[in-house]
Amino acid sequence: MHEAVLQLMCILASGIETEEASADQLGAIAAKASALGDDLIAKGLAAVARNHRVRALELQSELAAVSMTHGGIFHQHLTED
């Protein structure tokens, strides 16, 4: 059970990193599109970036819920590495 919980928590943490990185990259591209005067593309990319930020927050809440339920398994794993 502990291994499955740890694996889930690692997957959630990885997903958070991926969503945040995607949001950052899309936000930067949106800013460049805006600077070039392509407001339609900039707004579309900004909306997609926002969706990635929201998903990252959702994953953070899921990770927090699992962490609260299963104690310090994930934190112990992080300190072992």
C-alpha angles and dihedrals in degrees: 000000000000091000092052092049091047091049091050091050092049090050091050092049091049091049090052091053091048094048092048092048091049091049092049093049094046091047091053092049090048090053091051091048090051091049089053090052098251097131096165093057091041092054092047094050092045089054091051090047089052090052090054091049091051091049090050089054091049090052090048090055091048090050091049091050093050090045092052091048097047102035123222100339094118095042091050089052092051093052092049093061 
